[in-house]
Amino acid sequence: MPEAQLEGQQALAQVEAAWNAAAGAWNVPAFAQVYAQDAVFFGGRPGHAVGRAAIADYFASYAGVIESAALTLTSQAVRALADGVWLAQGYGAFEFVLAGGKPSRNVLRTTLVLVHREARWQILQHHFSESPGTPPLGDH
């Protein structure tokens, strides 16, 4: 693997570890720190979160619903967009513990843009979505 590509893989691994550290106890302030101050975010609820505070609100909206989670990023294609900016796209395998200790799993498509700010790698753009069963061509 080229040295530059290795940097992108390491950046992604650091972000994944930080995300999982927050998710293990569903720690909203820790989640927020994984994201850049001006991050944009499409997650598992309707709407679009813009900025670290809105992203914290998104994770807080799951209080009492999700007790903990773990994310394993797989099949990630990592590309340099600029110096200190990486695009990663692939899949995320989630393991959740829902309220009452109920386990749940899901695999989503993932797209992340990572930036190096505040002396650490952060997520600038986050888009996770279901894989469509059929092409989304509308109702015809």
HURA-V839916 format. One record per residue. N is the residue number from 1. RES is the residue in one letter. SS is DSSP state (H for helix, E for strand, - for the rest). PSI is psi as a letter, one per 40 degrees, with the letter a starting at -180 (NA if undefined). OMEGA is omega in whole degrees, 0 to 359 (* if undefined). Layout:
n & res & ss & psi & omega
N & RES & SS & PSI & OMEGA
N & RES & SS & PSI & OMEGA
This chain:
n & res & ss & psi & omega
1 & M & - & h & 178
2 & P & - & i & 184
3 & E & H & d & 179
4 & A & H & d & 179
5 & Q & H & d & 178
6 & L & H & d & 178
7 & E & H & d & 179
8 & G & H & d & 178
9 & Q & H & d & 179
10 & Q & H & d & 177
11 & A & H & d & 180
12 & L & H & d & 179
13 & A & H & d & 179
14 & Q & H & d & 179
15 & V & H & d & 179
16 & E & H & d & 179
17 & A & H & d & 179
18 & A & H & d & 178
19 & W & H & d & 181
20 & N & H & d & 176
21 & A & H & d & 177
22 & A & H & d & 185
23 & A & H & d & 183
24 & G & - & d & 178
25 & A & - & e & 185
26 & W & - & g & 184
27 & N & - & g & 186
28 & V & H & d & 178
29 & P & H & d & 178
30 & A & H & d & 174
31 & F & H & d & 184
32 & A & H & d & 182
33 & Q & H & e & 177
34 & V & - & e & 186
35 & Y & E & i & 176
36 & A & E & i & 180
37 & Q & E & d & 183
38 & D & E & f & 183
39 & A & E & i & 172
40 & V & E & i & 196
41 & F & E & h & 166
42 & F & E & h & 180
43 & G & - & a & 187
44 & G & - & e & 177
45 & R & - & i & 176
46 & P & - & i & 176
47 & G & - & i & 187
48 & H & - & h & 179
49 & A & E & h & 180
50 & V & E & h & 179
51 & G & - & i & 184
52 & R & H & d & 181
53 & A & H & d & 179
54 & A & H & d & 178
55 & I & H & d & 175
56 & A & H & d & 178
57 & D & H & d & 178
58 & Y & H & d & 181
59 & F & H & d & 178
60 & A & H & d & 181
61 & S & - & e & 178
62 & Y & - & e & 178
63 & A & - & h & 183
64 & G & - & e & 178
65 & V & - & d & 180
66 & I & E & h & 176
67 & E & E & d & 179
68 & S & E & i & 179
69 & A & E & i & 172
70 & A & E & h & 181
71 & L & E & h & 172
72 & T & E & h & 178
73 & L & E & h & 183
74 & T & E & i & 176
75 & S & E & f & 183
76 & Q & E & h & 170
77 & A & E & h & 185
78 & V & E & h & 182
79 & R & E & h & 174
80 & A & E & h & 175
81 & L & E & d & 178
82 & A & E & i & 178
83 & D & - & h & 180
84 & G & - & e & 179
85 & V & E & h & 183
86 & W & E & i & 172
87 & L & E & h & 176
88 & A & E & h & 180
89 & Q & E & h & 180
90 & G & E & b & 183
91 & Y & E & i & 176
92 & G & E & h & 177
93 & A & E & h & 181
94 & F & E & h & 168
95 & E & E & h & 181
96 & F & E & i & 163
97 & V & E & h & 182
98 & L & E & i & 179
99 & A & H & h & 181
100 & G & H & e & 178
101 & G & H & e & 182
102 & K & E & h & 178
103 & P & E & i & 178
104 & S & E & i & 179
105 & R & E & i & 176
106 & N & E & i & 174
107 & V & E & h & 180
108 & L & E & i & 169
109 & R & E & i & 182
110 & T & E & h & 169
111 & T & E & h & 179
112 & L & E & i & 166
113 & V & E & h & 184
114 & L & E & i & 177
115 & V & E & i & 177
116 & H & E & h & 181
117 & R & E & i & 178
118 & E & - & f & 176
119 & A & - & f & 177
120 & R & E & i & 174
121 & W & E & h & 181
122 & Q & E & i & 176
123 & I & E & h & 176
124 & L & E & d & 180
125 & Q & E & h & 183
126 & H & E & h & 175
127 & H & E & h & 175
128 & F & E & h & 180
129 & S & E & i & 174
130 & E & - & i & 170
131 & S & - & h & 181
132 & P & - & i & 176
133 & G & - & d & 177
134 & T & - & i & 177
135 & P & - & h & 182
136 & P & - & g & 185
137 & L & - & e & 180
138 & G & - & i & 180
139 & D & - & h & 179
140 & H & - & NA & *
